[in-house]
């Protein structure tokens, strides 16, 4: 369990898109935050098992793409519908869960590792989205959008780095 939790907390390629989704959910309000809070960990858990079962990983720069998409949505203060937020949370969980599970041979100890990982996802989404929901002064919400732009900038750097390496 600790292995999965520590893996998540020490993996910027996983935690940054989760923070970005939580920032976006917080900007949109409590209903969006609750949707992300409960759907993202479940879809991540399912993605982990799918990745473990099918053992297929992509060479695409998944982290860079996630940084760009979710950071861009935060920076733009995208007025998404609840349905769109649901789809995004589900896709983020499935894709990143799949990438976490790909290349890991099956064992029963994975259940504990994956449980720890999704517990970390749950806690991060709960804390970040709740913090943003409570922000009232306009400048604080602008600061959240600036954080989204930094996530986009980091995604661009990752994309350039992956293109250079590939």
Chimera marker file (.cmm) of the C-alpha trace (Angstrom):
<marker_set name="trace">
<marker id="1" x="0.000" y="0.000" z="0.000" r="1" g="1" b="0" radius="0.5"/>
<marker id="2" x="2.796" y="2.430" z="0.901" r="1" g="1" b="0" radius="0.5"/>
<marker id="3" x="4.607" y="1.608" z="-2.321" r="1" g="1" b="0" radius="0.5"/>
<marker id="4" x="1.616" y="2.754" z="-4.354" r="1" g="1" b="0" radius="0.5"/>
<marker id="5" x="1.047" y="5.878" z="-2.265" r="1" g="1" b="0" radius="0.5"/>
<marker id="6" x="4.704" y="6.892" z="-2.343" r="1" g="1" b="0" radius="0.5"/>
<marker id="7" x="4.892" y="6.159" z="-6.053" r="1" g="1" b="0" radius="0.5"/>
<marker id="8" x="2.039" y="8.565" z="-6.674" r="1" g="1" b="0" radius="0.5"/>
<marker id="9" x="3.309" y="11.294" z="-4.354" r="1" g="1" b="0" radius="0.5"/>
<marker id="10" x="6.833" y="11.109" z="-5.810" r="1" g="1" b="0" radius="0.5"/>
<marker id="11" x="5.830" y="10.957" z="-9.491" r="1" g="1" b="0" radius="0.5"/>
<marker id="12" x="5.329" y="14.426" z="-10.956" r="1" g="1" b="0" radius="0.5"/>
<marker id="13" x="4.012" y="12.893" z="-14.176" r="1" g="1" b="0" radius="0.5"/>
<marker id="14" x="1.069" y="11.540" z="-12.173" r="1" g="1" b="0" radius="0.5"/>
<marker id="15" x="0.476" y="14.072" z="-9.412" r="1" g="1" b="0" radius="0.5"/>
<marker id="16" x="0.627" y="17.250" z="-11.549" r="1" g="1" b="0" radius="0.5"/>
<marker id="17" x="-2.265" y="16.290" z="-13.876" r="1" g="1" b="0" radius="0.5"/>
<marker id="18" x="-4.290" y="15.250" z="-10.805" r="1" g="1" b="0" radius="0.5"/>
<marker id="19" x="-3.603" y="18.632" z="-9.188" r="1" g="1" b="0" radius="0.5"/>
<marker id="20" x="-4.568" y="20.360" z="-12.451" r="1" g="1" b="0" radius="0.5"/>
<marker id="21" x="-7.862" y="18.444" z="-12.642" r="1" g="1" b="0" radius="0.5"/>
<marker id="22" x="-8.561" y="19.278" z="-8.982" r="1" g="1" b="0" radius="0.5"/>
<marker id="23" x="-7.818" y="22.970" z="-9.637" r="1" g="1" b="0" radius="0.5"/>
<marker id="24" x="-10.230" y="22.918" z="-12.573" r="1" g="1" b="0" radius="0.5"/>
<marker id="25" x="-12.901" y="21.126" z="-10.544" r="1" g="1" b="0" radius="0.5"/>
<marker id="26" x="-12.450" y="23.624" z="-7.720" r="1" g="1" b="0" radius="0.5"/>
<marker id="27" x="-12.841" y="26.562" z="-10.100" r="1" g="1" b="0" radius="0.5"/>
<marker id="28" x="-16.112" y="25.080" z="-11.359" r="1" g="1" b="0" radius="0.5"/>
<marker id="29" x="-17.628" y="24.400" z="-7.926" r="1" g="1" b="0" radius="0.5"/>
<marker id="30" x="-18.603" y="21.731" z="-5.396" r="1" g="1" b="0" radius="0.5"/>
<marker id="31" x="-20.524" y="19.442" z="-7.762" r="1" g="1" b="0" radius="0.5"/>
<marker id="32" x="-17.540" y="19.281" z="-10.118" r="1" g="1" b="0" radius="0.5"/>
<marker id="33" x="-15.214" y="18.690" z="-7.193" r="1" g="1" b="0" radius="0.5"/>
<marker id="34" x="-17.315" y="15.782" z="-5.917" r="1" g="1" b="0" radius="0.5"/>
<marker id="35" x="-17.489" y="14.247" z="-9.392" r="1" g="1" b="0" radius="0.5"/>
<marker id="36" x="-13.710" y="14.391" z="-9.800" r="1" g="1" b="0" radius="0.5"/>
<marker id="37" x="-13.172" y="13.226" z="-6.216" r="1" g="1" b="0" radius="0.5"/>
<marker id="38" x="-15.055" y="9.980" z="-6.666" r="1" g="1" b="0" radius="0.5"/>
<marker id="39" x="-14.593" y="9.200" z="-10.358" r="1" g="1" b="0" radius="0.5"/>
<marker id="40" x="-10.864" y="9.823" z="-10.753" r="1" g="1" b="0" radius="0.5"/>
<marker id="41" x="-9.672" y="7.272" z="-8.139" r="1" g="1" b="0" radius="0.5"/>
<marker id="42" x="-12.075" y="4.600" z="-9.408" r="1" g="1" b="0" radius="0.5"/>
<marker id="43" x="-11.044" y="5.061" z="-13.046" r="1" g="1" b="0" radius="0.5"/>
<marker id="44" x="-7.362" y="5.123" z="-12.007" r="1" g="1" b="0" radius="0.5"/>
<marker id="45" x="-7.798" y="1.825" z="-10.148" r="1" g="1" b="0" radius="0.5"/>
<marker id="46" x="-9.486" y="0.248" z="-13.169" r="1" g="1" b="0" radius="0.5"/>
<marker id="47" x="-6.767" y="1.633" z="-15.450" r="1" g="1" b="0" radius="0.5"/>
<marker id="48" x="-4.043" y="0.123" z="-13.258" r="1" g="1" b="0" radius="0.5"/>
<marker id="49" x="-5.569" y="-3.333" z="-13.554" r="1" g="1" b="0" radius="0.5"/>
<marker id="50" x="-6.151" y="-2.976" z="-17.296" r="1" g="1" b="0" radius="0.5"/>
<marker id="51" x="-2.528" y="-1.952" z="-17.773" r="1" g="1" b="0" radius="0.5"/>
<marker id="52" x="-1.340" y="-4.912" z="-15.693" r="1" g="1" b="0" radius="0.5"/>
<marker id="53" x="-3.553" y="-7.344" z="-17.594" r="1" g="1" b="0" radius="0.5"/>
<marker id="54" x="-2.749" y="-6.181" z="-21.119" r="1" g="1" b="0" radius="0.5"/>
<marker id="55" x="0.886" y="-5.080" z="-20.608" r="1" g="1" b="0" radius="0.5"/>
<marker id="56" x="0.834" y="-2.516" z="-23.392" r="1" g="1" b="0" radius="0.5"/>
<marker id="57" x="2.383" y="0.905" z="-22.963" r="1" g="1" b="0" radius="0.5"/>
<marker id="58" x="2.475" y="3.729" z="-25.448" r="1" g="1" b="0" radius="0.5"/>
<marker id="59" x="5.517" y="5.681" z="-26.546" r="1" g="1" b="0" radius="0.5"/>
<marker id="60" x="3.452" y="8.859" z="-26.597" r="1" g="1" b="0" radius="0.5"/>
<marker id="61" x="4.465" y="11.559" z="-24.128" r="1" g="1" b="0" radius="0.5"/>
<marker id="62" x="1.406" y="10.962" z="-21.934" r="1" g="1" b="0" radius="0.5"/>
<marker id="63" x="2.597" y="13.211" z="-19.099" r="1" g="1" b="0" radius="0.5"/>
<marker id="64" x="3.301" y="16.135" z="-21.431" r="1" g="1" b="0" radius="0.5"/>
<marker id="65" x="-0.078" y="15.794" z="-23.132" r="1" g="1" b="0" radius="0.5"/>
<marker id="66" x="-1.858" y="15.630" z="-19.752" r="1" g="1" b="0" radius="0.5"/>
<marker id="67" x="0.017" y="18.702" z="-18.503" r="1" g="1" b="0" radius="0.5"/>
<marker id="68" x="-0.945" y="20.624" z="-21.645" r="1" g="1" b="0" radius="0.5"/>
<marker id="69" x="-4.614" y="19.625" z="-21.648" r="1" g="1" b="0" radius="0.5"/>
<marker id="70" x="-5.414" y="19.996" z="-17.961" r="1" g="1" b="0" radius="0.5"/>
<marker id="71" x="-3.123" y="22.948" z="-17.311" r="1" g="1" b="0" radius="0.5"/>
<marker id="72" x="-4.583" y="24.672" z="-20.375" r="1" g="1" b="0" radius="0.5"/>
<marker id="73" x="-8.129" y="24.130" z="-19.159" r="1" g="1" b="0" radius="0.5"/>
<marker id="74" x="-7.229" y="25.649" z="-15.783" r="1" g="1" b="0" radius="0.5"/>
<marker id="75" x="-5.385" y="28.596" z="-17.339" r="1" g="1" b="0" radius="0.5"/>
<marker id="76" x="-8.321" y="29.275" z="-19.667" r="1" g="1" b="0" radius="0.5"/>
<marker id="77" x="-10.821" y="28.894" z="-16.819" r="1" g="1" b="0" radius="0.5"/>
<marker id="78" x="-12.729" y="26.591" z="-19.168" r="1" g="1" b="0" radius="0.5"/>
<marker id="79" x="-16.478" y="26.608" z="-18.565" r="1" g="1" b="0" radius="0.5"/>
<marker id="80" x="-16.940" y="22.853" z="-18.961" r="1" g="1" b="0" radius="0.5"/>
<marker id="81" x="-20.195" y="21.024" z="-18.448" r="1" g="1" b="0" radius="0.5"/>
<marker id="82" x="-20.384" y="18.477" z="-15.666" r="1" g="1" b="0" radius="0.5"/>
<marker id="83" x="-20.550" y="15.780" z="-18.327" r="1" g="1" b="0" radius="0.5"/>
<marker id="84" x="-17.314" y="17.002" z="-19.922" r="1" g="1" b="0" radius="0.5"/>
<marker id="85" x="-15.626" y="17.070" z="-16.509" r="1" g="1" b="0" radius="0.5"/>
<marker id="86" x="-16.807" y="13.510" z="-15.927" r="1" g="1" b="0" radius="0.5"/>
<marker id="87" x="-15.309" y="12.354" z="-19.231" r="1" g="1" b="0" radius="0.5"/>
<marker id="88" x="-12.019" y="14.148" z="-18.543" r="1" g="1" b="0" radius="0.5"/>
<marker id="89" x="-11.706" y="12.712" z="-15.030" r="1" g="1" b="0" radius="0.5"/>
<marker id="90" x="-12.475" y="9.214" z="-16.318" r="1" g="1" b="0" radius="0.5"/>
<marker id="91" x="-9.965" y="9.479" z="-19.156" r="1" g="1" b="0" radius="0.5"/>
<marker id="92" x="-7.240" y="10.897" z="-16.942" r="1" g="1" b="0" radius="0.5"/>
<marker id="93" x="-7.686" y="8.052" z="-14.479" r="1" g="1" b="0" radius="0.5"/>
<marker id="94" x="-7.813" y="5.336" z="-17.106" r="1" g="1" b="0" radius="0.5"/>
<marker id="95" x="-4.805" y="6.574" z="-19.083" r="1" g="1" b="0" radius="0.5"/>
<marker id="96" x="-2.520" y="7.295" z="-16.143" r="1" g="1" b="0" radius="0.5"/>
<marker id="97" x="-3.671" y="4.169" z="-14.309" r="1" g="1" b="0" radius="0.5"/>
<marker id="98" x="-2.964" y="2.125" z="-17.438" r="1" g="1" b="0" radius="0.5"/>
<marker id="99" x="0.522" y="3.608" z="-17.682" r="1" g="1" b="0" radius="0.5"/>
<marker id="100" x="1.145" y="2.796" z="-14.001" r="1" g="1" b="0" radius="0.5"/>
<marker id="101" x="0.018" y="-0.798" z="-14.495" r="1" g="1" b="0" radius="0.5"/>
<marker id="102" x="1.740" y="-1.456" z="-17.830" r="1" g="1" b="0" radius="0.5"/>
<marker id="103" x="4.943" y="-3.395" z="-17.427" r="1" g="1" b="0" radius="0.5"/>
<marker id="104" x="4.125" y="-4.587" z="-13.899" r="1" g="1" b="0" radius="0.5"/>
<marker id="105" x="3.696" y="-8.344" z="-13.585" r="1" g="1" b="0" radius="0.5"/>
<marker id="106" x="0.547" y="-9.416" z="-11.777" r="1" g="1" b="0" radius="0.5"/>
<marker id="107" x="0.727" y="-10.341" z="-8.101" r="1" g="1" b="0" radius="0.5"/>
<marker id="108" x="-1.724" y="-10.033" z="-5.227" r="1" g="1" b="0" radius="0.5"/>
<marker id="109" x="0.495" y="-7.408" z="-3.609" r="1" g="1" b="0" radius="0.5"/>
<marker id="110" x="-0.493" y="-5.077" z="-6.461" r="1" g="1" b="0" radius="0.5"/>
<marker id="111" x="-3.956" y="-4.719" z="-4.956" r="1" g="1" b="0" radius="0.5"/>
<marker id="112" x="-2.429" y="-3.023" z="-1.913" r="1" g="1" b="0" radius="0.5"/>
<marker id="113" x="-0.102" y="-0.888" z="-4.031" r="1" g="1" b="0" radius="0.5"/>
<marker id="114" x="-2.951" y="0.235" z="-6.273" r="1" g="1" b="0" radius="0.5"/>
<marker id="115" x="-5.147" y="0.919" z="-3.235" r="1" g="1" b="0" radius="0.5"/>
<marker id="116" x="-2.436" y="3.170" z="-1.828" r="1" g="1" b="0" radius="0.5"/>
<marker id="117" x="-2.052" y="4.924" z="-5.153" r="1" g="1" b="0" radius="0.5"/>
<marker id="118" x="-5.745" y="5.686" z="-5.530" r="1" g="1" b="0" radius="0.5"/>
<marker id="119" x="-5.955" y="6.739" z="-1.885" r="1" g="1" b="0" radius="0.5"/>
<marker id="120" x="-3.312" y="9.345" z="-2.715" r="1" g="1" b="0" radius="0.5"/>
<marker id="121" x="-5.317" y="10.453" z="-5.745" r="1" g="1" b="0" radius="0.5"/>
<marker id="122" x="-8.432" y="10.784" z="-3.582" r="1" g="1" b="0" radius="0.5"/>
<marker id="123" x="-6.678" y="12.850" z="-0.895" r="1" g="1" b="0" radius="0.5"/>
<marker id="124" x="-4.980" y="15.192" z="-3.389" r="1" g="1" b="0" radius="0.5"/>
<marker id="125" x="-8.228" y="15.842" z="-5.268" r="1" g="1" b="0" radius="0.5"/>
<marker id="126" x="-10.133" y="16.373" z="-2.017" r="1" g="1" b="0" radius="0.5"/>
<marker id="127" x="-7.636" y="18.838" z="-0.573" r="1" g="1" b="0" radius="0.5"/>
<marker id="128" x="-6.880" y="20.824" z="-3.723" r="1" g="1" b="0" radius="0.5"/>
<marker id="129" x="-10.438" y="21.125" z="-5.032" r="1" g="1" b="0" radius="0.5"/>
<marker id="130" x="-11.808" y="22.018" z="-1.577" r="1" g="1" b="0" radius="0.5"/>
<marker id="131" x="-9.135" y="24.692" z="-1.188" r="1" g="1" b="0" radius="0.5"/>
<marker id="132" x="-9.983" y="26.263" z="-4.545" r="1" g="1" b="0" radius="0.5"/>
<marker id="133" x="-13.749" y="26.086" z="-3.988" r="1" g="1" b="0" radius="0.5"/>
<marker id="134" x="-13.333" y="28.195" z="-0.831" r="1" g="1" b="0" radius="0.5"/>
<marker id="135" x="-11.424" y="30.961" z="-2.634" r="1" g="1" b="0" radius="0.5"/>
<marker id="136" x="-13.560" y="34.086" z="-2.989" r="1" g="1" b="0" radius="0.5"/>
<marker id="137" x="-11.418" y="37.158" z="-3.837" r="1" g="1" b="0" radius="0.5"/>
<marker id="138" x="-10.971" y="37.425" z="-7.625" r="1" g="1" b="0" radius="0.5"/>
<marker id="139" x="-7.185" y="37.649" z="-7.399" r="1" g="1" b="0" radius="0.5"/>
<marker id="140" x="-7.015" y="34.220" z="-5.727" r="1" g="1" b="0" radius="0.5"/>
<marker id="141" x="-8.845" y="32.596" z="-8.611" r="1" g="1" b="0" radius="0.5"/>
<marker id="142" x="-6.462" y="34.345" z="-11.009" r="1" g="1" b="0" radius="0.5"/>
<marker id="143" x="-3.573" y="32.822" z="-9.034" r="1" g="1" b="0" radius="0.5"/>
<marker id="144" x="-5.106" y="29.383" z="-9.627" r="1" g="1" b="0" radius="0.5"/>
<marker id="145" x="-5.232" y="30.129" z="-13.361" r="1" g="1" b="0" radius="0.5"/>
<marker id="146" x="-1.590" y="31.227" z="-13.258" r="1" g="1" b="0" radius="0.5"/>
<marker id="147" x="-0.737" y="27.866" z="-11.684" r="1" g="1" b="0" radius="0.5"/>
<marker id="148" x="-2.490" y="26.271" z="-14.661" r="1" g="1" b="0" radius="0.5"/>
<marker id="149" x="-0.294" y="28.276" z="-17.034" r="1" g="1" b="0" radius="0.5"/>
<marker id="150" x="2.798" y="27.007" z="-15.214" r="1" g="1" b="0" radius="0.5"/>
<marker id="151" x="1.552" y="23.464" z="-15.706" r="1" g="1" b="0" radius="0.5"/>
<marker id="152" x="1.170" y="24.200" z="-19.432" r="1" g="1" b="0" radius="0.5"/>
<marker id="153" x="4.705" y="25.617" z="-19.566" r="1" g="1" b="0" radius="0.5"/>
<marker id="154" x="6.032" y="22.488" z="-17.870" r="1" g="1" b="0" radius="0.5"/>
<marker id="155" x="4.089" y="20.362" z="-20.362" r="1" g="1" b="0" radius="0.5"/>
<marker id="156" x="5.701" y="22.234" z="-23.248" r="1" g="1" b="0" radius="0.5"/>
<marker id="157" x="9.134" y="21.589" z="-21.756" r="1" g="1" b="0" radius="0.5"/>
<marker id="158" x="8.301" y="17.892" z="-21.343" r="1" g="1" b="0" radius="0.5"/>
<marker id="159" x="7.032" y="17.714" z="-24.908" r="1" g="1" b="0" radius="0.5"/>
<marker id="160" x="10.209" y="19.302" z="-26.247" r="1" g="1" b="0" radius="0.5"/>
<marker id="161" x="12.332" y="17.002" z="-24.144" r="1" g="1" b="0" radius="0.5"/>
<marker id="162" x="10.478" y="13.898" z="-25.350" r="1" g="1" b="0" radius="0.5"/>
<marker id="163" x="10.768" y="15.046" z="-28.981" r="1" g="1" b="0" radius="0.5"/>
<marker id="164" x="14.496" y="15.584" z="-28.547" r="1" g="1" b="0" radius="0.5"/>
<marker id="165" x="14.993" y="12.159" z="-26.945" r="1" g="1" b="0" radius="0.5"/>
<marker id="166" x="12.803" y="10.365" z="-29.488" r="1" g="1" b="0" radius="0.5"/>
<link id1="1" id2="2" r="1" g="1" b="0" radius="0.2"/>
<link id1="2" id2="3" r="1" g="1" b="0" radius="0.2"/>
<link id1="3" id2="4" r="1" g="1" b="0" radius="0.2"/>
<link id1="4" id2="5" r="1" g="1" b="0" radius="0.2"/>
<link id1="5" id2="6" r="1" g="1" b="0" radius="0.2"/>
<link id1="6" id2="7" r="1" g="1" b="0" radius="0.2"/>
<link id1="7" id2="8" r="1" g="1" b="0" radius="0.2"/>
<link id1="8" id2="9" r="1" g="1" b="0" radius="0.2"/>
<link id1="9" id2="10" r="1" g="1" b="0" radius="0.2"/>
<link id1="10" id2="11" r="1" g="1" b="0" radius="0.2"/>
<link id1="11" id2="12" r="1" g="1" b="0" radius="0.2"/>
<link id1="12" id2="13" r="1" g="1" b="0" radius="0.2"/>
<link id1="13" id2="14" r="1" g="1" b="0" radius="0.2"/>
<link id1="14" id2="15" r="1" g="1" b="0" radius="0.2"/>
<link id1="15" id2="16" r="1" g="1" b="0" radius="0.2"/>
<link id1="16" id2="17" r="1" g="1" b="0" radius="0.2"/>
<link id1="17" id2="18" r="1" g="1" b="0" radius="0.2"/>
<link id1="18" id2="19" r="1" g="1" b="0" radius="0.2"/>
<link id1="19" id2="20" r="1" g="1" b="0" radius="0.2"/>
<link id1="20" id2="21" r="1" g="1" b="0" radius="0.2"/>
<link id1="21" id2="22" r="1" g="1" b="0" radius="0.2"/>
<link id1="22" id2="23" r="1" g="1" b="0" radius="0.2"/>
<link id1="23" id2="24" r="1" g="1" b="0" radius="0.2"/>
<link id1="24" id2="25" r="1" g="1" b="0" radius="0.2"/>
<link id1="25" id2="26" r="1" g="1" b="0" radius="0.2"/>
<link id1="26" id2="27" r="1" g="1" b="0" radius="0.2"/>
<link id1="27" id2="28" r="1" g="1" b="0" radius="0.2"/>
<link id1="28" id2="29" r="1" g="1" b="0" radius="0.2"/>
<link id1="29" id2="30" r="1" g="1" b="0" radius="0.2"/>
<link id1="30" id2="31" r="1" g="1" b="0" radius="0.2"/>
<link id1="31" id2="32" r="1" g="1" b="0" radius="0.2"/>
<link id1="32" id2="33" r="1" g="1" b="0" radius="0.2"/>
<link id1="33" id2="34" r="1" g="1" b="0" radius="0.2"/>
<link id1="34" id2="35" r="1" g="1" b="0" radius="0.2"/>
<link id1="35" id2="36" r="1" g="1" b="0" radius="0.2"/>
<link id1="36" id2="37" r="1" g="1" b="0" radius="0.2"/>
<link id1="37" id2="38" r="1" g="1" b="0" radius="0.2"/>
<link id1="38" id2="39" r="1" g="1" b="0" radius="0.2"/>
<link id1="39" id2="40" r="1" g="1" b="0" radius="0.2"/>
<link id1="40" id2="41" r="1" g="1" b="0" radius="0.2"/>
<link id1="41" id2="42" r="1" g="1" b="0" radius="0.2"/>
<link id1="42" id2="43" r="1" g="1" b="0" radius="0.2"/>
<link id1="43" id2="44" r="1" g="1" b="0" radius="0.2"/>
<link id1="44" id2="45" r="1" g="1" b="0" radius="0.2"/>
<link id1="45" id2="46" r="1" g="1" b="0" radius="0.2"/>
<link id1="46" id2="47" r="1" g="1" b="0" radius="0.2"/>
<link id1="47" id2="48" r="1" g="1" b="0" radius="0.2"/>
<link id1="48" id2="49" r="1" g="1" b="0" radius="0.2"/>
<link id1="49" id2="50" r="1" g="1" b="0" radius="0.2"/>
<link id1="50" id2="51" r="1" g="1" b="0" radius="0.2"/>
<link id1="51" id2="52" r="1" g="1" b="0" radius="0.2"/>
<link id1="52" id2="53" r="1" g="1" b="0" radius="0.2"/>
<link id1="53" id2="54" r="1" g="1" b="0" radius="0.2"/>
<link id1="54" id2="55" r="1" g="1" b="0" radius="0.2"/>
<link id1="55" id2="56" r="1" g="1" b="0" radius="0.2"/>
<link id1="56" id2="57" r="1" g="1" b="0" radius="0.2"/>
<link id1="57" id2="58" r="1" g="1" b="0" radius="0.2"/>
<link id1="58" id2="59" r="1" g="1" b="0" radius="0.2"/>
<link id1="59" id2="60" r="1" g="1" b="0" radius="0.2"/>
<link id1="60" id2="61" r="1" g="1" b="0" radius="0.2"/>
<link id1="61" id2="62" r="1" g="1" b="0" radius="0.2"/>
<link id1="62" id2="63" r="1" g="1" b="0" radius="0.2"/>
<link id1="63" id2="64" r="1" g="1" b="0" radius="0.2"/>
<link id1="64" id2="65" r="1" g="1" b="0" radius="0.2"/>
<link id1="65" id2="66" r="1" g="1" b="0" radius="0.2"/>
<link id1="66" id2="67" r="1" g="1" b="0" radius="0.2"/>
<link id1="67" id2="68" r="1" g="1" b="0" radius="0.2"/>
<link id1="68" id2="69" r="1" g="1" b="0" radius="0.2"/>
<link id1="69" id2="70" r="1" g="1" b="0" radius="0.2"/>
<link id1="70" id2="71" r="1" g="1" b="0" radius="0.2"/>
<link id1="71" id2="72" r="1" g="1" b="0" radius="0.2"/>
<link id1="72" id2="73" r="1" g="1" b="0" radius="0.2"/>
<link id1="73" id2="74" r="1" g="1" b="0" radius="0.2"/>
<link id1="74" id2="75" r="1" g="1" b="0" radius="0.2"/>
<link id1="75" id2="76" r="1" g="1" b="0" radius="0.2"/>
<link id1="76" id2="77" r="1" g="1" b="0" radius="0.2"/>
<link id1="77" id2="78" r="1" g="1" b="0" radius="0.2"/>
<link id1="78" id2="79" r="1" g="1" b="0" radius="0.2"/>
<link id1="79" id2="80" r="1" g="1" b="0" radius="0.2"/>
<link id1="80" id2="81" r="1" g="1" b="0" radius="0.2"/>
<link id1="81" id2="82" r="1" g="1" b="0" radius="0.2"/>
<link id1="82" id2="83" r="1" g="1" b="0" radius="0.2"/>
<link id1="83" id2="84" r="1" g="1" b="0" radius="0.2"/>
<link id1="84" id2="85" r="1" g="1" b="0" radius="0.2"/>
<link id1="85" id2="86" r="1" g="1" b="0" radius="0.2"/>
<link id1="86" id2="87" r="1" g="1" b="0" radius="0.2"/>
<link id1="87" id2="88" r="1" g="1" b="0" radius="0.2"/>
<link id1="88" id2="89" r="1" g="1" b="0" radius="0.2"/>
<link id1="89" id2="90" r="1" g="1" b="0" radius="0.2"/>
<link id1="90" id2="91" r="1" g="1" b="0" radius="0.2"/>
<link id1="91" id2="92" r="1" g="1" b="0" radius="0.2"/>
<link id1="92" id2="93" r="1" g="1" b="0" radius="0.2"/>
<link id1="93" id2="94" r="1" g="1" b="0" radius="0.2"/>
<link id1="94" id2="95" r="1" g="1" b="0" radius="0.2"/>
<link id1="95" id2="96" r="1" g="1" b="0" radius="0.2"/>
<link id1="96" id2="97" r="1" g="1" b="0" radius="0.2"/>
<link id1="97" id2="98" r="1" g="1" b="0" radius="0.2"/>
<link id1="98" id2="99" r="1" g="1" b="0" radius="0.2"/>
<link id1="99" id2="100" r="1" g="1" b="0" radius="0.2"/>
<link id1="100" id2="101" r="1" g="1" b="0" radius="0.2"/>
<link id1="101" id2="102" r="1" g="1" b="0" radius="0.2"/>
<link id1="102" id2="103" r="1" g="1" b="0" radius="0.2"/>
<link id1="103" id2="104" r="1" g="1" b="0" radius="0.2"/>
<link id1="104" id2="105" r="1" g="1" b="0" radius="0.2"/>
<link id1="105" id2="106" r="1" g="1" b="0" radius="0.2"/>
<link id1="106" id2="107" r="1" g="1" b="0" radius="0.2"/>
<link id1="107" id2="108" r="1" g="1" b="0" radius="0.2"/>
<link id1="108" id2="109" r="1" g="1" b="0" radius="0.2"/>
<link id1="109" id2="110" r="1" g="1" b="0" radius="0.2"/>
<link id1="110" id2="111" r="1" g="1" b="0" radius="0.2"/>
<link id1="111" id2="112" r="1" g="1" b="0" radius="0.2"/>
<link id1="112" id2="113" r="1" g="1" b="0" radius="0.2"/>
<link id1="113" id2="114" r="1" g="1" b="0" radius="0.2"/>
<link id1="114" id2="115" r="1" g="1" b="0" radius="0.2"/>
<link id1="115" id2="116" r="1" g="1" b="0" radius="0.2"/>
<link id1="116" id2="117" r="1" g="1" b="0" radius="0.2"/>
<link id1="117" id2="118" r="1" g="1" b="0" radius="0.2"/>
<link id1="118" id2="119" r="1" g="1" b="0" radius="0.2"/>
<link id1="119" id2="120" r="1" g="1" b="0" radius="0.2"/>
<link id1="120" id2="121" r="1" g="1" b="0" radius="0.2"/>
<link id1="121" id2="122" r="1" g="1" b="0" radius="0.2"/>
<link id1="122" id2="123" r="1" g="1" b="0" radius="0.2"/>
<link id1="123" id2="124" r="1" g="1" b="0" radius="0.2"/>
<link id1="124" id2="125" r="1" g="1" b="0" radius="0.2"/>
<link id1="125" id2="126" r="1" g="1" b="0" radius="0.2"/>
<link id1="126" id2="127" r="1" g="1" b="0" radius="0.2"/>
<link id1="127" id2="128" r="1" g="1" b="0" radius="0.2"/>
<link id1="128" id2="129" r="1" g="1" b="0" radius="0.2"/>
<link id1="129" id2="130" r="1" g="1" b="0" radius="0.2"/>
<link id1="130" id2="131" r="1" g="1" b="0" radius="0.2"/>
<link id1="131" id2="132" r="1" g="1" b="0" radius="0.2"/>
<link id1="132" id2="133" r="1" g="1" b="0" radius="0.2"/>
<link id1="133" id2="134" r="1" g="1" b="0" radius="0.2"/>
<link id1="134" id2="135" r="1" g="1" b="0" radius="0.2"/>
<link id1="135" id2="136" r="1" g="1" b="0" radius="0.2"/>
<link id1="136" id2="137" r="1" g="1" b="0" radius="0.2"/>
<link id1="137" id2="138" r="1" g="1" b="0" radius="0.2"/>
<link id1="138" id2="139" r="1" g="1" b="0" radius="0.2"/>
<link id1="139" id2="140" r="1" g="1" b="0" radius="0.2"/>
<link id1="140" id2="141" r="1" g="1" b="0" radius="0.2"/>
<link id1="141" id2="142" r="1" g="1" b="0" radius="0.2"/>
<link id1="142" id2="143" r="1" g="1" b="0" radius="0.2"/>
<link id1="143" id2="144" r="1" g="1" b="0" radius="0.2"/>
<link id1="144" id2="145" r="1" g="1" b="0" radius="0.2"/>
<link id1="145" id2="146" r="1" g="1" b="0" radius="0.2"/>
<link id1="146" id2="147" r="1" g="1" b="0" radius="0.2"/>
<link id1="147" id2="148" r="1" g="1" b="0" radius="0.2"/>
<link id1="148" id2="149" r="1" g="1" b="0" radius="0.2"/>
<link id1="149" id2="150" r="1" g="1" b="0" radius="0.2"/>
<link id1="150" id2="151" r="1" g="1" b="0" radius="0.2"/>
<link id1="151" id2="152" r="1" g="1" b="0" radius="0.2"/>
<link id1="152" id2="153" r="1" g="1" b="0" radius="0.2"/>
<link id1="153" id2="154" r="1" g="1" b="0" radius="0.2"/>
<link id1="154" id2="155" r="1" g="1" b="0" radius="0.2"/>
<link id1="155" id2="156" r="1" g="1" b="0" radius="0.2"/>
<link id1="156" id2="157" r="1" g="1" b="0" radius="0.2"/>
<link id1="157" id2="158" r="1" g="1" b="0" radius="0.2"/>
<link id1="158" id2="159" r="1" g="1" b="0" radius="0.2"/>
<link id1="159" id2="160" r="1" g="1" b="0" radius="0.2"/>
<link id1="160" id2="161" r="1" g="1" b="0" radius="0.2"/>
<link id1="161" id2="162" r="1" g="1" b="0" radius="0.2"/>
<link id1="162" id2="163" r="1" g="1" b="0" radius="0.2"/>
<link id1="163" id2="164" r="1" g="1" b="0" radius="0.2"/>
<link id1="164" id2="165" r="1" g="1" b="0" radius="0.2"/>
<link id1="165" id2="166" r="1" g="1" b="0" radius="0.2"/>
</marker_set>
